[in-house]
Amino acid sequence: MPPSSRTPSKKDFESLSDFRYQMRRFERFSERAAQSEGLTPQQYLVLLHIKGQPGREWATVGDIAERLQVQPHAAVTLVTRCEALSLVERRPSDVDRRQVQVHLLPEGQRLLERLAALHRAELRSLKGVFKVPQIDLPEQP
């Protein structure tokens, strides 16, 4: 166990527990919202992370794998399933033909917009409830 100047208090554990509970409640909401649109939660996240790529309208499989914290082969499987639903398509890069870009198709964009509206409403309802714990843990040397 690393040396620390302070042992976490009961209140610290309560704060962490509440934070994880609120995160899980939001995740569960998100899972149900995706399922109500005929998607798995992971398929929704593929669409979200494609649209959410900074500075561009596409993502690589590597980008998606990183955002989902999965192995690249798992991201390939998810992209393939989204492709089969006509939500995304793969395109070779104009700059580097070895790179494959994953783009949203119109149906993927429509689904994502509907789900984003639901998520925004849910996040607004959590304002003041979802709090990041302020736990002062000692810095590691």
Residue, then its C-alpha position, 0 to 999 in steps of 0.5 A: m500500500p503506498p504511503s499516504s498522509r491521510t486515510p480516506s474517511k467514511k464521508d470520502f467513501e460515501s461520496l465515492s459510492d454516491f458518485r458511482y451510483q449516479m454514474r451507473r444510473f445515468e449509464r442505465f438510462s443511456e442503455r435503455a434509451a439506446q435499446s428503445e431505438g433498437l440499438t445496443p448501448q455499444q452501438y449507440l456509443v459507436l455513433l456518438h464517438i464518430k460524431g464526437q471526434p474533434g475536428r472531423e466528421w469520421a473516426t477510425v476503428g482505432d479511435i472508436a476502440e480507444r473511446l470505448q476502451v475495447q480491443p480493436h477487433a471488438a471495435v471492428t465487430l461493432v462497426t460491422r454490426c452498425e454497417a449492417l444496420s445502415l448506420v455507418e459506412r467505411r471509406p478509404s482515406d483520400v490521404d492514406r489508403r491504408q487508413v479506413q474512415v468510419h462515417l455516419l450515414p443519414e439513418g445513424q445521424r437521425l438515431l444519434e440526434r434522437l438519442a442525444a436529445l434524450h440524453r441532454a434532457e436527462l443530464r439537465s434533470l441531474k443538474g445538482v444531483f450528479k456531483v464529482p466527489q471532492i476527495d483530497l487523496p495525497e499525491q504519489p511521490 
